[in-house]
């Protein structure tokens, strides 16, 4: 039997069965667990730095299908991770909505702070402006090994909102938190725009060839109980629900960094298929309170990939011992840093993959 695009369903089903990360997202427990790294395509790799130099600006790198495809594939060629994640940036969504975004070398992103009363955003132009990113997804899927899961992603509404209001990252996200109390209506209106934009963007990635998507909520941990429910749980629930109406069966990983004790409610109430946990999360808590609800992803401290040695081995072993009996995708508790060492990545991968023979 053939699908509408002429692909044999038998071949498609076989390919899906070989994608180990996708199998864990579907509820299987695999040993050794599949492994990939957040920010695995990045500045710690010399091939990335060479490509980045050719691209010009960082946004040019994100919006070039050729460069984005090349950068996404680089860590797969070098390390053979079980998943590739689209190379892009969470801030392409505010940029595609019409907000001015640029990157300052050595300092990070800058945005022209949004006026909540007159935001001037252009949701109708979002997907047109993001066409190069969606084209990259198709190219990447065509060039990846069949067994490699392809992940798309977006930034969560709360995390995007923090940058859009402050114009840059801030230590405690005070500008966005303050705005949510002073102009509740304006902030909620912006959240609504970002929820709809996220659904559109993620659905386009899945249709283009992504196997699953991840929602990054880097600044979830700065919120109190009420704020977490309002700005993290509820928008994520709406995105997951809306996405599955567009793409039935869509697989979604949520990553609310710093969520801590909010994680069980996040998993139960959002409908995500799996949840990423940062390195500050207690392994015993994750094992007892989270893994029975959903597969988990994480949670090695990226610092171990800088320091390496026996402490790295011990940290990998702790995660495998505490979480390996449940559904696990081995990953970092946040992205690898630019000073992470290639040799330490290789050591981590060998430790995880050799676990099957212990």
ABEGO torsion letter per residue (X at the ends): XBBAAGBBAAAAAAAAAABAAAAAAAGBBBOBBBBBBBGABBAABAAAAAAAAAAEBAAAAAABAAAAAAAAAAAAAAAGBABBBBBBBAAAAAAAAGBBBBBBBGAEBBBBBBBAABAGBBAAAAAAAAAAAAAAAAAAAAABBAABBBBBBBBBAAAAAAAAAAGBBBAAGAAAAAAAAABAAAAAAAAAAAAAAAAAAAAAAAAAGBABBBBBBAAAAABBAAAAAAAAAAAAAAAAAAAAAABBGBBBBBBBBGAEAAAAAAAAAAGBABBBBBAABBAAAAAAAAAAABBBBOABBAAAAAAEEAAAAAAAAAAAAAAAABBBBBBBABBBBAABBAAAAAAAAAAAAAAAAX
